[in-house]
Amino acid sequence: MAKYIVLRLVTAVAVLIGVSIVTFLLLHIIASSPGAAALGQQATPQAIAAYNKANGYDDPLQVQYVHYLGNLLHGNLGYSYKLNQSVNALIAENAPRTLYLTGVSLVLSILISIPIGMYQAVRRNTIGDYAATAGSFTLYSMPSFFLGLLLIQAFALSLHVFPAEASQSTSVIGVILDPRGMILPIVTFTAVNVAGFSRYMRSSTIDNLAQEYVRTAKAKGLSERQVLWRHLLKNSSLPLITLIGLSIPRLLAGNLLIETLFNYPGLGLLFYNALGNEDYNVLLAYILIGAVLTVLGNLIADIAVAAVDPRVRVT
C-alpha cells in the first residue's frame, strides 16, 4: 500500500509541474504584455515597459518561470493590480464561500444518487426505473446555467419563493444564515451531479448483482435489505468514488457558471471577472488551483479505491 501511494504521489507531482508549465506558457501567449493588461490600454508604452521591467516580465520565459515557481513554493501567487490586492488574499476571501457551495452540493449529490441508483438497479425495467432514467438523461444533457435560469424564472420571478440572487454575505456564517438565498444555487448544482452519479451507481449495482457473493449472501438467508447495505453498497460504490475524483474539473466549471449566474461571490465569479479584466495573476492562480484540485481528487480517489479493494494496488 505504501509503495502504491508513493508512486501515485510522484505521478501527481510530475503532472502538477507539467500543468504549471503549460498554463504559464499559454497565459503568456494570451496576455503577451502583462503590463498592458495591468495598467490598461490607455497606458503609455514607456509606462508598460517600466512595469514589465520592474516585475521581470521582460526576462526570458524560462527565467520568468523559475521565478514564478519559486514564488509558488513560497506560497506567493502574485498580486492583482486590477483589484489592488494580493491573489492570496483574494483566494482566502472567496474560497470558503465556494467550498461551502461545492461541499454542500456534492454531499447532497452523493446522498441522493446512491439510493436512486441502487433502486433503479434492483427495480430495473420498471416504471420507476424508466422515470428516473428519463429524469437523469434530461438533467445530464441540460447545461447547468440553463437549469439555473429555469429555476430563477419559476421560483424567483414567477412564484417569488426564493431570491434570484444568491447570498451576498462576505462570510460563510452569513451565507449559512441566509438559506433562502442559497436554495436555488445548491439545487442547480446538486441536480446536475445527481443525474451523472446515479447513472454510474445504477450500472455498477447491476454488474454486482450478478456476482457470486450476492447469490451466496442470499443463500445464507440474508434479507434483500441486508444484502444491499452490507455487501452490495461497498462494492457498487467503487466506480462512484473514482467518478467523484474525476469530476473535480466539471465541479469547478459548474461553480464558475452557477456563481456567475446567481452573482455568488466565490472563486468562480472571481475568475469570471478576471477574464474580462485580463487579470493575469488571478487567471493563472485559478487555473493552477483547478489543476491541484484535479490531481488531488484523482489521488484521493485512487487511494480510497485501493484501501477498499486491494486488487487495485497491483495494477
Summary of the structure (lengths in Angstrom):
residues: 315
radius of gyration: 23.5
end to end distance: 11.8
largest distance: 83.8
contacts: 983
relative contact order: 0.13
helix: 79%
strand: 1%
